[in-house]
């Protein structure tokens, strides 16, 4: 099975913190237990014009897809599509993506998670 996850970012450039925070942003997308990011999806994300670097961190309890955003492209609306793959029936908690400035993590924002049932 494949479950598509779409993350859209739009920016509030009028916020007083924007100028400093936009210099180094990271989007963290948690990978649900029992799922993996497809190779094609990871490759496409690493080639996204807003992404300087993409990395999978599978160490620890909560695997994450980290997207380091390029400063010059932080002002435009950005869409990120992640294909999660797995086998068998699954109950996934998807979401809870987090955007944070690298040097001001206290200003992070996060989305709400969603529960998805996969029946094969």
N, C-alpha and C positions, 0 to 999 in steps of 0.2 A: 504494500500500500504506500501511497504518497499523500501527504497532507501539506497543502500550500499555506504559508504564513506570509502575509503582506504587512510591512511596516512602512507607514508614511510619516515623513517629518516636514513640518513647516516651522518657520522661525519667527520669533517676535523680536525683530531687530530694533524696536524702540525701547526694549528693556535696557536699563542702565548697565546691566552685567554683560550684555551681549558682546561688546567689543573685546573684552578680555577673555570671556569664556569661549568664544568662537575660534580662538587660536588653536585649540587642541581638544577636539570632542571625540568621545567614544560611544558607540552604540553597542550595548550588550544584549544579546538575544539568548535566553536560556534554552537549552536543548532538553526536551522532556525525556524522562527515563523510558527506555524501550525504543527510542528513535535516534536517528542519525541525520546529519545534513548530507544530502546527495552530493556526490563529487561535482556534477554539472552545476548545481546551485552554488556551491562554494566557489568554483572557478568563475562563474558569472558575477558573483558578488565581489570577488577580488579584482575584477576588471571594471567595476562600476565607476563612473567618472567622479563620484563623490568620495570614493574610498581610496585612502593611501595604502592601507594594509588590512588584510583580513586574517584572522587567526582563530583556530579552534583550541579551546582550553578544556581538555577532557580530564585533567587531574582534579581530584577533589570530589565532593558530593554533588556539585551542581555544574555539569558541563555547560560551557558558554561559547557562543559565536561572538567574537569581538570584531567590530568594524571601526577602524580608526579613520575619521573623516578628514578630508583635505580641506585646509583653511579656505582656499579660494572658492570652493564650491558650497560652503556652508550656508550661503544666503538663499539658494534656490530650493524649491520644493523637491524633496527626494523620496523615491520609492525604492524599497528593498524587498525582494521576493526570495523567500527561503523555502526550499522543498525539503520536508522532513520525510524520511523513509523508514520503513520497518516491516516486520512480518508478523502474521498471526493477529488475533484480536487484541485490542489495546484500549486502555482508558488513559488519555493523555491530558495533562494540564499544560496548555499552550499559552504563551504570552508572558506578561510581566517584563516586557522589554524595557530597558533602562537607558536613558541618554544622560551622559554626564560630562562636564568639562573636566579634563584630566587634572587640572590644578585647582579646581574648586568643586570637589565632589559633594559638598554640602548643598549645591544647587542642582542636584540630579532630579530628573523627572522620570516617572515610570508609568507604564500602561497597566491596565487590569488584566489578570490572567483569565483564560477561558477553558472550560472543560470540553473535550472532544472525545466521542466514542468511535472507535474504528472496529467495524464488524466485517469479517472476511468470510 
